[in-house]
Amino acid sequence: MLLAGAILGLVTLQRLGELLLSRRNTGRLLAQGAHEVAPGHYPLIVALHAAWLAGLWYLVAWRADVDVSVGWLAVFVVLQALRVWVIATLGPRWTTRIIVLPGAPLVKEGPFRFVSHPNYCIVAAEIVVLPLVFGLVWYGIVFSALNALVLWIRIRAEEAALRQ
């Protein structure tokens, strides 16, 4: 129980920190003349991720019999390193919203050399892997399906914004 709570606590703190960083970066980008694209789906993303994390807290943190898979935890740690790589590559342009800064070139360094939406690949993997750390296969599958629907909306909106 203690290890599971510590893992979920760290993930929760990480996500809250990322929301603060995103808010700061969004404000700076908007002050530079950027604009947000397709904000209507953003509450869906926030709700999905909040429900995913809250559900994990509910199912895992208070149980005394939780087994933590060290192998899946190692995979999750690698995903966190990749997440940091994406955020560091985008620097002040990283945000959880679709923010377009006119005239700014597309980022093609770091993980963007290999895939056009590395953060979405990482998030998709995280959504299934963290539940697997706690043996919740069904939970990972359900939230992966929900995330796929939200990402379908999100990526279409972002690709349209990038084409303009």
Solvent accessible surface area in square Angstrom, and as a share of the most:
residue,aa,sasa,rsa
1,M,113,0.50
2,L,158,0.78
3,L,98,0.49
4,A,0,0.00
5,G,19,0.18
6,A,51,0.39
7,I,15,0.07
8,L,0,0.00
9,G,20,0.19
10,L,124,0.62
11,V,6,0.04
12,T,35,0.20
13,L,120,0.60
14,Q,49,0.22
15,R,32,0.12
16,L,96,0.48
17,G,36,0.35
18,E,18,0.08
19,L,78,0.39
20,L,119,0.59
21,L,50,0.25
22,S,4,0.02
23,R,183,0.67
24,R,126,0.46
25,N,2,0.01
26,T,14,0.08
27,G,40,0.38
28,R,121,0.44
29,L,8,0.04
30,L,80,0.40
31,A,90,0.70
32,Q,116,0.51
33,G,49,0.47
34,A,9,0.07
35,H,87,0.39
36,E,54,0.24
37,V,34,0.19
38,A,40,0.31
39,P,70,0.44
40,G,69,0.66
41,H,16,0.07
42,Y,23,0.09
43,P,85,0.54
44,L,90,0.45
45,I,26,0.13
46,V,62,0.35
47,A,58,0.45
48,L,15,0.08
49,H,47,0.21
50,A,57,0.45
51,A,49,0.38
52,W,2,0.01
53,L,19,0.10
54,A,61,0.47
55,G,17,0.16
56,L,0,0.00
57,W,66,0.23
58,Y,167,0.64
59,L,43,0.21
60,V,0,0.00
61,A,4,0.03
62,W,173,0.61
63,R,94,0.34
64,A,92,0.71
65,D,104,0.54
66,V,16,0.09
67,D,119,0.62
68,V,30,0.17
69,S,40,0.26
70,V,117,0.67
71,G,50,0.48
72,W,103,0.36
73,L,39,0.19
74,A,54,0.42
75,V,62,0.35
76,F,6,0.03
77,V,89,0.51
78,V,90,0.51
79,L,17,0.08
80,Q,28,0.12
81,A,64,0.50
82,L,64,0.32
83,R,16,0.06
84,V,90,0.52
85,W,96,0.34
86,V,0,0.00
87,I,26,0.13
88,A,73,0.57
89,T,35,0.20
90,L,36,0.18
91,G,26,0.25
92,P,87,0.55
93,R,79,0.29
94,W,9,0.03
95,T,20,0.11
96,T,35,0.20
97,R,79,0.29
98,I,11,0.06
99,I,27,0.14
100,V,36,0.20
101,L,42,0.21
102,P,85,0.54
103,G,87,0.83
104,A,33,0.25
105,P,105,0.66
106,L,96,0.48
107,V,26,0.15
108,K,135,0.57
109,E,112,0.50
110,G,10,0.10
111,P,8,0.05
112,F,40,0.17
113,R,150,0.55
114,F,145,0.60
115,V,61,0.35
116,S,78,0.50
117,H,21,0.09
118,P,5,0.03
119,N,32,0.17
120,Y,28,0.11
121,C,71,0.43
122,I,12,0.06
123,V,13,0.08
124,A,40,0.31
125,A,31,0.24
126,E,0,0.00
127,I,1,0.01
128,V,44,0.25
129,V,9,0.05
130,L,0,0.00
131,P,0,0.00
132,L,28,0.14
133,V,0,0.00
134,F,10,0.04
135,G,55,0.53
136,L,15,0.08
137,V,81,0.46
138,W,142,0.50
139,Y,10,0.04
140,G,0,0.00
141,I,108,0.55
142,V,73,0.42
143,F,21,0.09
144,S,38,0.25
145,A,58,0.45
146,L,76,0.38
147,N,4,0.02
148,A,59,0.46
149,L,116,0.58
150,V,12,0.07
151,L,24,0.12
152,W,151,0.53
153,I,69,0.35
154,R,13,0.05
155,I,52,0.27
156,R,139,0.51
157,A,18,0.14
158,E,31,0.14
159,E,57,0.25
160,A,38,0.29
161,A,5,0.04
162,L,76,0.38
163,R,177,0.65
164,Q,182,0.81
